Amino acid sequence: MKRRKVLFVCTGNTCRSPMAEFLFRREIKRRRIKFVDSASAGIFAKNSVAINEKSAACLASRGIDFSKFVPRQLRHKMLENSFLVVCMTREQKALLGGTGNICCVHDLTGFEVPDPYGGSAEEYEQTAKLLEATAEAIIRKYFSDEIPAAIKKTGREKR
């Protein structure tokens, strides 16, 4: 089966989209969903060099290894090669054309994910919680049929 990539997009690929990438990856692995992966990119990430330290702290507090992460500038080919592209805001979705495989968090959850850049650790933690809910919504909408029956039966796919 061909791998399907979920691409998370934000502005600089240092705060929201990297957290979304790693939180989603954790959930698909935990639920043993095969042939699905995640990535992230930024619309304006040309000068980004590392994940934001507060985003890193949120991931580290959840035991998630992000050590190989490098911010990436969004390229048209990434959009074409992704099963699903998830923008953090409706404005970002509109900027990318908002058609085909491109959606935004609001389409999936009814809320947007505001940029925590420059905010407090608590704001980053709130962002991480919104992104965990987003991962759940994506799995429920696109991949719930792929959770192994043994996991569904035991209820271990839930927290």
N, CA, C and O atoms as a GROMACS GRO file, in nm:
protein
  636
    1MET      N    1   0.084  -0.119   0.000
    1MET     CA    2   0.000   0.000   0.000
    1MET      C    3   0.088   0.125   0.000
    1MET      O    4   0.191   0.128   0.068
    2LYS      N    5   0.050   0.224  -0.074
    2LYS     CA    6   0.125   0.349  -0.083
    2LYS      C    7   0.108   0.430   0.046
    2LYS      O    8  -0.001   0.441   0.101
    3ARG      N    9   0.220   0.487   0.092
    3ARG     CA   10   0.216   0.572   0.212
    3ARG      C   11   0.138   0.699   0.183
    3ARG      O   12   0.148   0.756   0.074
    4ARG      N   13   0.061   0.743   0.280
    4ARG     CA   14  -0.014   0.868   0.268
    4ARG      C   15   0.042   0.966   0.370
    4ARG      O   16   0.050   0.937   0.490
    5LYS      N   17   0.078   1.082   0.320
    5LYS     CA   18   0.138   1.183   0.406
    5LYS      C   19   0.037   1.291   0.438
    5LYS      O   20  -0.035   1.340   0.351
    6VAL      N   21   0.033   1.327   0.567
    6VAL     CA   22  -0.044   1.442   0.611
    6VAL      C   23   0.057   1.553   0.635
    6VAL      O   24   0.147   1.539   0.718
    7LEU      N   25   0.042   1.662   0.562
    7LEU     CA   26   0.134   1.775   0.569
    7LEU      C   27   0.068   1.887   0.648
    7LEU      O   28  -0.041   1.933   0.613
    8PHE      N   29   0.134   1.931   0.754
    8PHE     CA   30   0.084   2.041   0.837
    8PHE      C   31   0.158   2.168   0.796
    8PHE      O   32   0.280   2.170   0.783
    9VAL      N   33   0.081   2.276   0.777
    9VAL     CA   34   0.137   2.401   0.728
    9VAL      C   35   0.104   2.515   0.824
    9VAL      O   36  -0.010   2.531   0.867
   10CYS      N   37   0.207   2.594   0.856
   10CYS     CA   38   0.186   2.718   0.931
   10CYS      C   39   0.274   2.826   0.866
   10CYS      O   40   0.315   2.811   0.751
   11THR      N   41   0.302   2.930   0.938
   11THR     CA   42   0.376   3.042   0.881
   11THR      C   43   0.526   3.012   0.866
   11THR      O   44   0.577   3.011   0.754
   12GLY      N   45   0.594   2.988   0.978
   12GLY     CA   46   0.740   2.974   0.973
   12GLY      C   47   0.794   2.835   0.995
   12GLY      O   48   0.915   2.814   0.987
   13ASN      N   49   0.707   2.738   1.022
   13ASN     CA   50   0.746   2.598   1.048
   13ASN      C   51   0.841   2.589   1.168
   13ASN      O   52   0.937   2.511   1.167
   14THR      N   53   0.811   2.669   1.271
   14THR     CA   54   0.890   2.660   1.394
   14THR      C   55   0.805   2.636   1.518
   14THR      O   56   0.858   2.590   1.619
   15CYS      N   57   0.676   2.666   1.513
   15CYS     CA   58   0.590   2.652   1.631
   15CYS      C   59   0.479   2.550   1.611
   15CYS      O   60   0.488   2.437   1.658
   16ARG      N   61   0.374   2.591   1.540
   16ARG     CA   62   0.254   2.508   1.528
   16ARG      C   63   0.271   2.385   1.442
   16ARG      O   64   0.242   2.274   1.487
   17SER      N   65   0.316   2.402   1.320
   17SER     CA   66   0.320   2.286   1.229
   17SER      C   67   0.418   2.177   1.276
   17SER      O   68   0.386   2.059   1.258
   18PRO      N   69   0.534   2.209   1.334
   18PRO     CA   70   0.617   2.100   1.385
   18PRO      C   71   0.549   2.025   1.500
   18PRO      O   72   0.556   1.902   1.508
   19MET      N   73   0.483   2.099   1.588
   19MET     CA   74   0.411   2.030   1.696
   19MET      C   75   0.302   1.941   1.637
   19MET      O   76   0.286   1.827   1.681
   20ALA      N   77   0.228   1.991   1.539
   20ALA     CA   78   0.123   1.911   1.476
   20ALA      C   79   0.182   1.785   1.412
   20ALA      O   80   0.128   1.676   1.427
   21GLU      N   81   0.292   1.800   1.342
   21GLU     CA   82   0.358   1.687   1.276
   21GLU      C   83   0.392   1.577   1.376
   21GLU      O   84   0.358   1.460   1.354
   22PHE      N   85   0.456   1.613   1.486
   22PHE     CA   86   0.501   1.513   1.582
   22PHE      C   87   0.387   1.459   1.668
   22PHE      O   88   0.388   1.341   1.703
   23LEU      N   89   0.291   1.541   1.703
   23LEU     CA   90   0.176   1.492   1.781
   23LEU      C   91   0.092   1.396   1.698
   23LEU      O   92   0.045   1.294   1.750
   24PHE      N   93   0.072   1.427   1.571
   24PHE     CA   94  -0.003   1.338   1.483
   24PHE      C   95   0.074   1.206   1.464
   24PHE      O   96   0.014   1.098   1.471
   25ARG      N   97   0.204   1.215   1.442
   25ARG     CA   98   0.286   1.095   1.423
   25ARG      C   99   0.278   1.004   1.546
   25ARG      O  100   0.267   0.882   1.534
   26ARG      N  101   0.283   1.064   1.665
   26ARG     CA  102   0.271   0.985   1.788
   26ARG      C  103   0.139   0.908   1.791
   26ARG      O  104   0.135   0.791   1.828
   27GLU      N  105   0.032   0.975   1.751
   27GLU     CA  106  -0.100   0.911   1.757
   27GLU      C  107  -0.116   0.800   1.653
   27GLU      O  108  -0.175   0.696   1.684
   28ILE      N  109  -0.067   0.818   1.534
   28ILE     CA  110  -0.081   0.711   1.434
   28ILE      C  111   0.004   0.590   1.472
   28ILE      O  112  -0.035   0.476   1.447
   29LYS      N  113   0.119   0.615   1.533
   29LYS     CA  114   0.201   0.503   1.579
   29LYS      C  115   0.134   0.432   1.696
   29LYS      O  116   0.129   0.309   1.700
   30ARG      N  117   0.083   0.508   1.790
   30ARG     CA  118   0.018   0.450   1.908
   30ARG      C  119  -0.102   0.365   1.869
   30ARG      O  120  -0.129   0.262   1.931
   31ARG      N  121  -0.172   0.407   1.766
   31ARG     CA  122  -0.293   0.335   1.722
   31ARG      C  123  -0.262   0.232   1.614
   31ARG      O  124  -0.351   0.165   1.562
   32ARG      N  125  -0.134   0.219   1.582
   32ARG     CA  126  -0.086   0.120   1.484
   32ARG      C  127  -0.152   0.137   1.347
   32ARG      O  128  -0.187   0.039   1.281
   33ILE      N  129  -0.167   0.262   1.306
   33ILE     CA  130  -0.218   0.291   1.173
   33ILE      C  131  -0.100   0.288   1.077
   33ILE      O  132  -0.006   0.365   1.093
   34LYS      N  133  -0.106   0.200   0.980
   34LYS     CA  134   0.006   0.180   0.889
   34LYS      C  135  -0.008   0.264   0.763
   34LYS      O  136  -0.117   0.306   0.725
   35PHE      N  137   0.105   0.288   0.701
   35PHE     CA  138   0.114   0.357   0.572
   35PHE      C  139   0.068   0.502   0.578
   35PHE      O  140   0.027   0.559   0.477
   36VAL      N  141   0.075   0.562   0.695
   36VAL     CA  142   0.042   0.704   0.713
   36VAL      C  143   0.160   0.769   0.783
   36VAL      O  144   0.215   0.713   0.878
   37ASP      N  145   0.198   0.886   0.737
   37ASP     CA  146   0.307   0.959   0.800
   37ASP      C  147   0.271   1.107   0.802
   37ASP      O  148   0.170   1.148   0.745
   38SER      N  149   0.354   1.184   0.867
   38SER     CA  150   0.328   1.328   0.873
   38SER      C  151   0.456   1.405   0.844
   38SER      O  152   0.567   1.354   0.860
   39ALA      N  153   0.436   1.528   0.803
   39ALA     CA  154   0.546   1.621   0.776
   39ALA      C  155   0.492   1.761   0.802
   39ALA      O  156   0.373   1.779   0.828
   40SER      N  157   0.580   1.858   0.795
   40SER     CA  158   0.535   1.997   0.813
   40SER      C  159   0.622   2.089   0.730
   40SER      O  160   0.733   2.055   0.689
   41ALA      N  161   0.567   2.207   0.706
   41ALA     CA  162   0.638   2.310   0.629
   41ALA      C  163   0.578   2.445   0.662
   41ALA      O  164   0.468   2.454   0.717
   42GLY      N  165   0.651   2.549   0.629
   42GLY     CA  166   0.604   2.684   0.654
   42GLY      C  167   0.591   2.764   0.525
   42GLY      O  168   0.674   2.752   0.434
   43ILE      N  169   0.488   2.845   0.519
   43ILE     CA  170   0.466   2.929   0.401
   43ILE      C  171   0.579   3.031   0.385
   43ILE      O  172   0.621   3.061   0.273
   44PHE      N  173   0.628   3.082   0.498
   44PHE     CA  174   0.738   3.180   0.497
   44PHE      C  175   0.852   3.131   0.586
   44PHE      O  176   0.891   3.201   0.680
   45ALA      N  177   0.904   3.012   0.559
   45ALA     CA  178   1.005   2.950   0.646
   45ALA      C  179   1.148   2.965   0.595
   45ALA      O  180   1.238   2.899   0.646
   46LYS      N  181   1.169   3.049   0.496
   46LYS     CA  182   1.302   3.058   0.434
   46LYS      C  183   1.414   3.086   0.533
   46LYS      O  184   1.525   3.034   0.515
   47ASN      N  185   1.390   3.164   0.636
   47ASN     CA  186   1.495   3.199   0.731
   47ASN      C  187   1.484   3.124   0.863
   47ASN      O  188   1.557   3.156   0.958
   48SER      N  189   1.396   3.027   0.871
   48SER     CA  190   1.380   2.950   0.994
   48SER      C  191   1.492   2.848   1.005
   48SER      O  192   1.529   2.782   0.907
   49VAL      N  193   1.547   2.836   1.125
   49VAL     CA  194   1.661   2.745   1.141
   49VAL      C  195   1.637   2.634   1.244
   49VAL      O  196   1.708   2.533   1.242
   50ALA      N  197   1.541   2.650   1.333
   50ALA     CA  198   1.518   2.548   1.437
   50ALA      C  199   1.376   2.559   1.490
   50ALA      O  200   1.308   2.660   1.471
   51ILE      N  201   1.334   2.452   1.554
   51ILE     CA  202   1.203   2.455   1.619
   51ILE      C  203   1.208   2.554   1.735
   51ILE      O  204   1.310   2.568   1.801
   52ASN      N  205   1.098   2.622   1.758
   52ASN     CA  206   1.089   2.718   1.868
   52ASN      C  207   1.112   2.644   2.001
   52ASN      O  208   1.062   2.533   2.019
   53GLU      N  209   1.185   2.706   2.092
   53GLU     CA  210   1.219   2.639   2.218
   53GLU      C  211   1.096   2.604   2.302
   53GLU      O  212   1.097   2.503   2.372
   54LYS      N  213   0.991   2.685   2.295
   54LYS     CA  214   0.870   2.653   2.373
   54LYS      C  215   0.790   2.540   2.306
   54LYS      O  216   0.727   2.460   2.375
   55SER      N  217   0.792   2.534   2.175
   55SER     CA  218   0.732   2.419   2.106
   55SER      C  219   0.810   2.293   2.139
   55SER      O  220   0.752   2.187   2.165
   56ALA      N  221   0.942   2.305   2.140
   56ALA     CA  222   1.028   2.192   2.174
   56ALA      C  223   0.997   2.144   2.316
   56ALA      O  224   0.992   2.023   2.341
   57ALA      N  225   0.978   2.236   2.407
   57ALA     CA  226   0.948   2.198   2.546
   57ALA      C  227   0.815   2.124   2.556
   57ALA      O  228   0.803   2.029   2.634
   58CYS      N  229   0.716   2.167   2.480
   58CYS     CA  230   0.586   2.097   2.480
   58CYS      C  231   0.601   1.954   2.430
   58CYS      O  232   0.543   1.861   2.488
   59LEU      N  233   0.678   1.936   2.324
   59LEU     CA  234   0.699   1.801   2.271
   59LEU      C  235   0.781   1.716   2.369
   59LEU      O  236   0.748   1.600   2.394
   60ALA      N  237   0.886   1.774   2.424
   60ALA     CA  238   0.971   1.701   2.518
   60ALA      C  239   0.893   1.657   2.641
   60ALA      O  240   0.914   1.548   2.693
   61SER      N  241   0.802   1.742   2.689
   61SER     CA  242   0.723   1.707   2.807
   61SER      C  243   0.630   1.589   2.781
   61SER      O  244   0.580   1.526   2.875
   62ARG      N  245   0.606   1.560   2.654
   62ARG     CA  246   0.522   1.446   2.615
   62ARG      C  247   0.607   1.326   2.572
   62ARG      O  248   0.554   1.226   2.523
   63GLY      N  249   0.738   1.337   2.590
   63GLY     CA  250   0.828   1.228   2.556
   63GLY      C  251   0.848   1.208   2.407
   63GLY      O  252   0.881   1.098   2.363
   64ILE      N  253   0.830   1.312   2.329
   64ILE     CA  254   0.841   1.302   2.184
   64ILE      C  255   0.980   1.351   2.139
   64ILE      O  256   1.023   1.461   2.174
   65ASP      N  257   1.047   1.267   2.061
   65ASP     CA  258   1.179   1.300   2.008
   65ASP      C  259   1.163   1.380   1.878
   65ASP      O  260   1.106   1.329   1.781
   66PHE      N  261   1.212   1.499   1.877
   66PHE     CA  262   1.205   1.587   1.759
   66PHE      C  263   1.345   1.628   1.717
   66PHE      O  264   1.362   1.725   1.642
   67SER      N  265   1.446   1.556   1.764
   67SER     CA  266   1.586   1.598   1.748
   67SER      C  267   1.631   1.612   1.603
   67SER      O  268   1.725   1.687   1.576
   68LYS      N  269   1.567   1.544   1.511
   68LYS     CA  270   1.608   1.552   1.370
   68LYS      C  271   1.528   1.656   1.292
   68LYS      O  272   1.543   1.667   1.171
   69PHE      N  273   1.444   1.730   1.360
   69PHE     CA  274   1.358   1.827   1.292
   69PHE      C  275   1.438   1.946   1.239
   69PHE      O  276   1.523   2.002   1.309
   70VAL      N  277   1.410   1.983   1.115
   70VAL     CA  278   1.466   2.103   1.052
   70VAL      C  279   1.349   2.173   0.982
   70VAL      O  280   1.279   2.110   0.903
   71PRO      N  281   1.327   2.303   1.008
   71PRO     CA  282   1.218   2.375   0.940
   71PRO      C  283   1.236   2.372   0.788
   71PRO      O  284   1.347   2.377   0.737
   72ARG      N  285   1.122   2.363   0.718
   72ARG     CA  286   1.126   2.357   0.573
   72ARG      C  287   1.031   2.460   0.512
   72ARG      O  288   0.922   2.485   0.562
   73GLN      N  289   1.077   2.517   0.403
   73GLN     CA  290   0.995   2.608   0.324
   73GLN      C  291   0.896   2.524   0.244
   73GLN      O  292   0.935   2.424   0.182
   74LEU      N  293   0.770   2.564   0.244
   74LEU     CA  294   0.667   2.494   0.167
   74LEU      C  295   0.697   2.505   0.019
   74LEU      O  296   0.729   2.613  -0.031
   75ARG      N  297   0.687   2.395  -0.051
   75ARG     CA  298   0.706   2.388  -0.195
   75ARG      C  299   0.581   2.327  -0.258
   75ARG      O  300   0.512   2.247  -0.195
   76HIS      N  301   0.553   2.366  -0.381
   76HIS     CA  302   0.434   2.317  -0.450
   76HIS      C  303   0.434   2.164  -0.457
   76HIS      O  304   0.328   2.102  -0.444
   77LYS      N  305   0.548   2.104  -0.478
   77LYS     CA  306   0.559   1.958  -0.487
   77LYS      C  307   0.511   1.891  -0.359
   77LYS      O  308   0.452   1.783  -0.364
   78MET      N  309   0.536   1.953  -0.244
   78MET     CA  310   0.490   1.898  -0.116
   78MET      C  311   0.338   1.888  -0.113
   78MET      O  312   0.281   1.790  -0.065
   79LEU      N  313   0.272   1.991  -0.165
   79LEU     CA  314   0.126   1.992  -0.170
   79LEU      C  315   0.076   1.880  -0.259
   79LEU      O  316  -0.018   1.808  -0.224
   80GLU      N  317   0.138   1.865  -0.373
   80GLU     CA  318   0.098   1.761  -0.470
   80GLU      C  319   0.119   1.620  -0.416
   80GLU      O  320   0.039   1.531  -0.445
   81ASN      N  321   0.225   1.600  -0.340
   81ASN     CA  322   0.261   1.466  -0.292
   81ASN      C  323   0.194   1.428  -0.160
   81ASN      O  324   0.220   1.320  -0.108
   82SER      N  325   0.111   1.514  -0.106
   82SER     CA  326   0.047   1.486   0.022
   82SER      C  327  -0.095   1.436   0.003
   82SER      O  328  -0.168   1.482  -0.085
   83PHE      N  329  -0.132   1.341   0.085
   83PHE     CA  330  -0.269   1.291   0.088
   83PHE      C  331  -0.362   1.400   0.140
   83PHE      O  332  -0.472   1.420   0.089
   84LEU      N  333  -0.315   1.471   0.244
   84LEU     CA  334  -0.393   1.576   0.308
   84LEU      C  335  -0.299   1.687   0.352
   84LEU      O  336  -0.193   1.661   0.408
   85VAL      N  337  -0.339   1.812   0.326
   85VAL     CA  338  -0.263   1.928   0.370
   85VAL      C  339  -0.352   2.003   0.470
   85VAL      O  340  -0.464   2.042   0.437
   86VAL      N  341  -0.301   2.022   0.592
   86VAL     CA  342  -0.378   2.085   0.698
   86VAL      C  343  -0.312   2.216   0.738
   86VAL      O  344  -0.204   2.217   0.796
   87CYS      N  345  -0.378   2.326   0.706
   87CYS     CA  346  -0.330   2.460   0.743
   87CYS      C  347  -0.384   2.494   0.882
   87CYS      O  348  -0.489   2.445   0.923
   88MET      N  349  -0.312   2.577   0.954
   88MET     CA  350  -0.353   2.614   1.089
   88MET      C  351  -0.470   2.713   1.089
   88MET      O  352  -0.550   2.715   1.182
   89THR      N  353  -0.480   2.795   0.983
   89THR     CA  354  -0.587   2.896   0.978
   89THR      C  355  -0.657   2.895   0.842
   89THR      O  356  -0.607   2.840   0.744
   90ARG      N  357  -0.774   2.955   0.840
   90ARG     CA  358  -0.849   2.969   0.714
   90ARG      C  359  -0.775   3.057   0.616
   90ARG      O  360  -0.781   3.034   0.495
   91GLU      N  361  -0.705   3.158   0.666
   91GLU     CA  362  -0.629   3.248   0.578
   91GLU      C  363  -0.517   3.173   0.507
   91GLU      O  364  -0.493   3.194   0.388
   92GLN      N  365  -0.449   3.085   0.578
   92GLN     CA  366  -0.343   3.006   0.515
   92GLN      C  367  -0.402   2.913   0.408
   92GLN      O  368  -0.345   2.897   0.300
   93LYS      N  369  -0.515   2.853   0.439
   93LYS     CA  370  -0.583   2.767   0.342
   93LYS      C  371  -0.617   2.847   0.216
   93LYS      O  372  -0.593   2.801   0.105
   94ALA      N  373  -0.671   2.967   0.233
   94ALA     CA  374  -0.707   3.052   0.118
   94ALA      C  375  -0.582   3.089   0.038
   94ALA      O  376  -0.586   3.093  -0.085
   95LEU      N  377  -0.472   3.117   0.107
   95LEU     CA  378  -0.347   3.152   0.041
   95LEU      C  379  -0.297   3.038  -0.048
   95LEU      O  380  -0.237   3.061  -0.153
   96LEU      N  381  -0.323   2.914  -0.005
   96LEU     CA  382  -0.278   2.797  -0.081
   96LEU      C  383  -0.381   2.752  -0.185
   96LEU      O  384  -0.357   2.655  -0.257
   97GLY      N  385  -0.491   2.820  -0.193
   97GLY     CA  386  -0.592   2.785  -0.292
   97GLY      C  387  -0.711   2.713  -0.235
   97GLY      O  388  -0.820   2.717  -0.293
   98GLY      N  389  -0.693   2.647  -0.121
   98GLY     CA  390  -0.804   2.586  -0.048
   98GLY      C  391  -0.889   2.487  -0.124
   98GLY      O  392  -1.008   2.475  -0.097
   99THR      N  393  -0.831   2.415  -0.218
   99THR     CA  394  -0.909   2.316  -0.293
   99THR      C  395  -0.840   2.181  -0.288
   99THR      O  396  -0.726   2.170  -0.243
  100GLY      N  397  -0.909   2.080  -0.335
  100GLY     CA  398  -0.851   1.946  -0.342
  100GLY      C  399  -0.819   1.890  -0.206
  100GLY      O  400  -0.908   1.873  -0.122
  101ASN      N  401  -0.692   1.860  -0.183
  101ASN     CA  402  -0.649   1.797  -0.058
  101ASN      C  403  -0.613   1.898   0.050
  101ASN      O  404  -0.561   1.859   0.155
  102ILE      N  405  -0.640   2.026   0.028
  102ILE     CA  406  -0.603   2.131   0.124
  102ILE      C  407  -0.723   2.168   0.210
  102ILE      O  408  -0.830   2.202   0.159
  103CYS      N  409  -0.702   2.161   0.341
  103CYS     CA  410  -0.806   2.202   0.436
  103CYS      C  411  -0.739   2.283   0.547
  103CYS      O  412  -0.618   2.306   0.543
  104CYS      N  413  -0.816   2.324   0.643
  104CYS     CA  414  -0.760   2.392   0.760
  104CYS      C  415  -0.815   2.327   0.886
  104CYS      O  416  -0.914   2.254   0.882
  105VAL      N  417  -0.751   2.354   0.997
  105VAL     CA  418  -0.794   2.296   1.124
  105VAL      C  419  -0.942   2.326   1.149
  105VAL      O  420  -1.015   2.240   1.198
  106HIS      N  421  -0.986   2.447   1.116
  106HIS     CA  422  -1.126   2.485   1.138
  106HIS      C  423  -1.221   2.392   1.064
  106HIS      O  424  -1.328   2.359   1.117
  107ASP      N  425  -1.186   2.348   0.945
  107ASP     CA  426  -1.270   2.256   0.869
  107ASP      C  427  -1.290   2.124   0.944
  107ASP      O  428  -1.395   2.061   0.933
  108LEU      N  429  -1.190   2.083   1.020
  108LEU     CA  430  -1.192   1.955   1.089
  108LEU      C  431  -1.247   1.963   1.231
  108LEU      O  432  -1.305   1.866   1.281
  109THR      N  433  -1.228   2.079   1.295
  109THR     CA  434  -1.257   2.087   1.439
  109THR      C  435  -1.353   2.200   1.478
  109THR      O  436  -1.414   2.196   1.585
  110GLY      N  437  -1.367   2.299   1.391
  110GLY     CA  438  -1.448   2.416   1.426
  110GLY      C  439  -1.369   2.526   1.494
  110GLY      O  440  -1.425   2.631   1.526
  111PHE      N  441  -1.239   2.505   1.516
  111PHE     CA  442  -1.154   2.610   1.574
  111PHE      C  443  -1.029   2.625   1.490
  111PHE      O  444  -0.994   2.538   1.410
  112GLU      N  445  -0.961   2.738   1.508
  112GLU     CA  446  -0.832   2.761   1.444
  112GLU      C  447  -0.724   2.749   1.549
  112GLU      O  448  -0.753   2.746   1.669
  113VAL      N  449  -0.600   2.742   1.506
  113VAL     CA  450  -0.487   2.734   1.597
  113VAL      C  451  -0.409   2.864   1.585
  113VAL      O  452  -0.330   2.880   1.491
  114PRO      N  453  -0.429   2.956   1.680
  114PRO     CA  454  -0.357   3.084   1.674
  114PRO      C  455  -0.207   3.064   1.692
  114PRO      O  456  -0.162   2.970   1.757
  115ASP      N  457  -0.131   3.154   1.634
  115ASP     CA  458   0.015   3.147   1.642
  115ASP      C  459   0.060   3.187   1.782
  115ASP      O  460   0.034   3.299   1.825
  116PRO      N  461   0.128   3.097   1.854
  116PRO     CA  462   0.173   3.132   1.990
  116PRO      C  463   0.306   3.206   1.991
  116PRO      O  464   0.355   3.242   2.098
  117TYR      N  465   0.364   3.231   1.874
  117TYR     CA  466   0.498   3.289   1.867
  117TYR      C  467   0.508   3.413   1.956
  117TYR      O  468   0.428   3.506   1.946
  118GLY      N  469   0.608   3.413   2.043
  118GLY     CA  470   0.630   3.526   2.134
  118GLY      C  471   0.545   3.518   2.260
  118GLY      O  472   0.557   3.604   2.347
  119GLY      N  473   0.460   3.416   2.270
  119GLY     CA  474   0.371   3.402   2.385
  119GLY      C  475   0.436   3.326   2.500
  119GLY      O  476   0.554   3.289   2.495
  120SER      N  477   0.356   3.304   2.600
  120SER     CA  478   0.403   3.235   2.721
  120SER      C  479   0.406   3.084   2.700
  120SER      O  480   0.352   3.033   2.602
  121ALA      N  481   0.470   3.014   2.792
  121ALA     CA  482   0.473   2.868   2.788
  121ALA      C  483   0.331   2.811   2.794
  121ALA      O  484   0.302   2.708   2.733
  122GLU      N  485   0.244   2.878   2.868
  122GLU     CA  486   0.105   2.833   2.878
  122GLU      C  487   0.033   2.844   2.743
  122GLU      O  488  -0.049   2.758   2.710
  123GLU      N  489   0.064   2.947   2.666
  123GLU     CA  490   0.004   2.961   2.534
  123GLU      C  491   0.051   2.849   2.441
  123GLU      O  492  -0.027   2.798   2.360
  124TYR      N  493   0.176   2.812   2.452
  124TYR     CA  494   0.228   2.700   2.372
  124TYR      C  495   0.162   2.569   2.414
  124TYR      O  496   0.130   2.486   2.330
  125GLU      N  497   0.144   2.552   2.543
  125GLU     CA  498   0.077   2.431   2.593
  125GLU      C  499  -0.067   2.425   2.543
  125GLU      O  500  -0.115   2.318   2.506
  126GLN      N  501  -0.135   2.537   2.541
  126GLN     CA  502  -0.272   2.541   2.487
  126GLN      C  503  -0.271   2.507   2.338
  126GLN      O  504  -0.360   2.437   2.289
  127THR      N  505  -0.172   2.555   2.266
  127THR     CA  506  -0.158   2.523   2.124
  127THR      C  507  -0.139   2.373   2.106
  127THR      O  508  -0.202   2.312   2.019
  128ALA      N  509  -0.055   2.313   2.189
  128ALA     CA  510  -0.032   2.168   2.180
  128ALA      C  511  -0.162   2.092   2.205
  128ALA      O  512  -0.189   1.992   2.137
  129LYS      N  513  -0.242   2.136   2.298
  129LYS     CA  514  -0.370   2.069   2.326
  129LYS      C  515  -0.466   2.082   2.207
  129LYS      O  516  -0.536   1.987   2.174
  130LEU      N  517  -0.467   2.198   2.144
  130LEU     CA  518  -0.550   2.214   2.023
  130LEU      C  519  -0.502   2.122   1.912
  130LEU      O  520  -0.583   2.066   1.837
  131LEU      N  521  -0.372   2.106   1.901
  131LEU     CA  522  -0.316   2.020   1.797
  131LEU      C  523  -0.338   1.872   1.827
  131LEU      O  524  -0.352   1.792   1.735
  132GLU      N  525  -0.342   1.835   1.953
  132GLU     CA  526  -0.378   1.697   1.989
  132GLU      C  527  -0.523   1.670   1.948
  132GLU      O  528  -0.554   1.562   1.896
  133ALA      N  529  -0.611   1.766   1.972
  133ALA     CA  530  -0.751   1.751   1.930
  133ALA      C  531  -0.761   1.745   1.778
  133ALA      O  532  -0.846   1.674   1.723
  134THR      N  533  -0.676   1.819   1.709
  134THR     CA  534  -0.673   1.816   1.563
  134THR      C  535  -0.630   1.679   1.513
  134THR      O  536  -0.690   1.626   1.420
  135ALA      N  537  -0.526   1.622   1.574
  135ALA     CA  538  -0.481   1.488   1.535
  135ALA      C  539  -0.594   1.388   1.552
  135ALA      O  540  -0.617   1.304   1.464
  136GLU      N  541  -0.665   1.397   1.661
  136GLU     CA  542  -0.779   1.308   1.686
  136GLU      C  543  -0.885   1.325   1.577
  136GLU      O  544  -0.939   1.226   1.528
  137ALA      N  545  -0.915   1.448   1.540
  137ALA     CA  546  -1.017   1.474   1.436
  137ALA      C  547  -0.974   1.418   1.301
  137ALA      O  548  -1.056   1.363   1.228
  138ILE      N  549  -0.846   1.432   1.267
  138ILE     CA  550  -0.796   1.378   1.140
  138ILE      C  551  -0.807   1.227   1.138
  138ILE      O  552  -0.853   1.168   1.040
  139ILE      N  553  -0.764   1.164   1.245
  139ILE     CA  554  -0.771   1.018   1.252
  139ILE      C  555  -0.916   0.970   1.244
  139ILE      O  556  -0.946   0.876   1.171
  140ARG      N  557  -1.003   1.034   1.316
  140ARG     CA  558  -1.145   0.997   1.315
  140ARG      C  559  -1.205   1.011   1.175
  140ARG      O  560  -1.280   0.925   1.130
  141LYS      N  561  -1.171   1.120   1.105
  141LYS     CA  562  -1.230   1.145   0.974
  141LYS      C  563  -1.168   1.062   0.862
  141LYS      O  564  -1.240   1.014   0.774
  142TYR      N  565  -1.037   1.045   0.864
  142TYR     CA  566  -0.969   0.985   0.750
  142TYR      C  567  -0.913   0.844   0.773
  142TYR      O  568  -0.894   0.769   0.677
  143PHE      N  569  -0.886   0.807   0.898
  143PHE     CA  570  -0.812   0.683   0.921
  143PHE      C  571  -0.872   0.589   1.025
  143PHE      O  572  -0.809   0.490   1.060
  144SER      N  573  -0.990   0.615   1.075
  144SER     CA  574  -1.046   0.531   1.183
  144SER      C  575  -1.068   0.387   1.138
  144SER      O  576  -1.060   0.296   1.221
  145ASP      N  577  -1.096   0.363   1.011
  145ASP     CA  578  -1.115   0.227   0.962
  145ASP      C  579  -0.986   0.147   0.961
  145ASP      O  580  -0.988   0.024   0.946
  146GLU      N  581  -0.873   0.214   0.978
  146GLU     CA  582  -0.744   0.146   0.970
  146GLU      C  583  -0.685   0.111   1.107
  146GLU      O  584  -0.577   0.053   1.115
  147ILE      N  585  -0.756   0.146   1.214
  147ILE     CA  586  -0.708   0.108   1.346
  147ILE      C  587  -0.733  -0.042   1.362
  147ILE      O  588  -0.846  -0.087   1.344
  148PRO      N  589  -0.630  -0.120   1.396
  148PRO     CA  590  -0.648  -0.265   1.409
  148PRO      C  591  -0.761  -0.300   1.505
  148PRO      O  592  -0.781  -0.235   1.608
  149ALA      N  593  -0.836  -0.406   1.468
  149ALA     CA  594  -0.952  -0.448   1.547
  149ALA      C  595  -0.915  -0.479   1.692
  149ALA      O  596  -0.993  -0.449   1.782
  150ALA      N  597  -0.799  -0.537   1.715
  150ALA     CA  598  -0.758  -0.571   1.851
  150ALA      C  599  -0.744  -0.447   1.938
  150ALA      O  600  -0.776  -0.450   2.057
  151ILE      N  601  -0.697  -0.339   1.879
  151ILE     CA  602  -0.684  -0.214   1.955
  151ILE      C  603  -0.821  -0.155   1.980
  151ILE      O  604  -0.849  -0.108   2.090
  152LYS      N  605  -0.908  -0.156   1.878
  152LYS     CA  606  -1.043  -0.104   1.896
  152LYS      C  607  -1.117  -0.180   2.004
  152LYS      O  608  -1.188  -0.121   2.085
  153LYS      N  609  -1.100  -0.313   2.005
  153LYS     CA  610  -1.172  -0.398   2.099
  153LYS      C  611  -1.132  -0.368   2.242
  153LYS      O  612  -1.217  -0.366   2.332
  154THR      N  613  -1.002  -0.346   2.266
  154THR     CA  614  -0.953  -0.321   2.401
  154THR      C  615  -0.972  -0.176   2.442
  154THR      O  616  -0.960  -0.142   2.560
  155GLY      N  617  -1.001  -0.091   2.344
  155GLY     CA  618  -1.019   0.050   2.375
  155GLY      C  619  -0.887   0.123   2.395
  155GLY      O  620  -0.885   0.237   2.441
  156ARG      N  621  -0.776   0.058   2.361
  156ARG     CA  622  -0.645   0.120   2.383
  156ARG      C  623  -0.615   0.231   2.286
  156ARG      O  624  -0.514   0.299   2.301
  157GLU      N  625  -0.701   0.252   2.186
  157GLU     CA  626  -0.679   0.364   2.095
  157GLU      C  627  -0.722   0.494   2.159
  157GLU      O  628  -0.692   0.602   2.108
  158LYS      N  629  -0.793   0.486   2.271
  158LYS     CA  630  -0.837   0.606   2.342
  158LYS      C  631  -0.742   0.635   2.455
  158LYS      O  632  -0.671   0.547   2.503
  159ARG      N  633  -0.741   0.760   2.497
  159ARG     CA  634  -0.652   0.798   2.609
  159ARG      C  635  -0.712   0.762   2.739
  159ARG      O  636  -0.652   0.787   2.844
   0.00000   0.00000   0.00000
